Amino acid sequence: MINSQQNVLEKIAKLKKQLNKISKQIERERFESNEDDTVILQELLDKKGMIEAQLLELEEDLSDFTQNKPSEKTYNLEINGGKKTLTIVNKNNVDPSIGHISYDSPLAKALYGRKKGDRITIETPAGMQEIIIKNIQ
């Protein structure tokens, strides 16, 4: 996770540099252009908005690293009679194809604070699921 946090910090720094450069271009364009030449200015403003949106998303991701979120845990489960291994991860590392689910998913929230042997029933998009916790790592 530390590596992912470093990647987010690097992306934020890069975007802040781009944002600063775009802001300077916008100010120059506003000063140098006439009222009829707004296409370039609008393109710069649109680009600035996209960068600001990316920055906001990355800063939210960074706050996930710095806030007290549940630590990464792996659960060996029995779900409706079948075996499944799920790891609860930060939303930057979610990959359902390998069993990595977000800590803020309904299933992760249902598992949080439970212990080996606990049984839970949870409603999912696939319907009601009966889950038995076989092991927690």
NORHU-V139990 format. One record per backbone hydrogen bond with DSSP energy under -1.0 kcal/mol. CO is the residue of the C=O (numbers start at 1). NH is the residue of the N-H. Records with the same first field share a line. If there is no record, write none. Layout:
BEGIN
CO->NH, NH
END
This chain:
BEGIN
1->5
2->6
3->7
4->8
5->9
6->10
7->11
8->12
9->13
10->14
11->15
12->16
13->17
14->18
15->19
16->20
17->21
18->22
19->23
20->24
21->25
22->26
23->27
24->28
25->29
26->30
27->31
28->32
29->33
34->37
36->38
38->42
39->43
40->44
41->45
42->46
43->47
44->48
45->49
46->50
47->51
48->52
49->53
50->54
51->55
52->56
53->57
54->58
55->59
56->60
57->61
58->62
59->63
60->64
61->65
62->66
63->67
67->69
73->88
74->137
75->86
76->134, 135
77->84
78->132
79->82
82->79
84->77
86->75
87->101
89->103
90->93
95->98, 100
96->99
99->87
100->95
101->89
102->105
105->109
106->110
107->111
108->112
111->114
115->118
118->133
120->131
122->129
124->127
127->124
129->122
130->80
131->120
132->78
133->117
135->76
END
